């Protein structure tokens, strides 16, 4: 996709691992913990739900391999792994990418995962509780 920064990056990504479906690169965002990385499909896929079976398998394989590389280099104390999907879900670039974020015991917010803000009462929607899904 011509306007996608992952399909046509302005800065060449630091690709560490790749196969015929996906690649993994260190995150170039200086606001993330040292050693943060992403796994992305080579083909443009808007969200994780658009990945093929081969891309899912490739993502899993590259995640495991990147974890070993990051562990050897930085010795993190924990991890956050995840996907943001669509704008409301925090996705700022519409090209699926899985975040692999090493966490360190000396971080000010150590021990707080992504659920900490999801569970925060300040994050409750102003509407009544939704009914259960009919099955």
Protein Blocks (a to p, Z undefined) as FASTA:
>chain_A
ZZlmklmcfbdcddfbdcfkbccdddfbfkbcehiacdddfbdcfblklpcfklmmmmmm
mmmmmmmmmmmmnopabdcddddehjknopabfcdcdddddddfkbmkgoiafklmmmpm
klpcfbdcdddddZZ
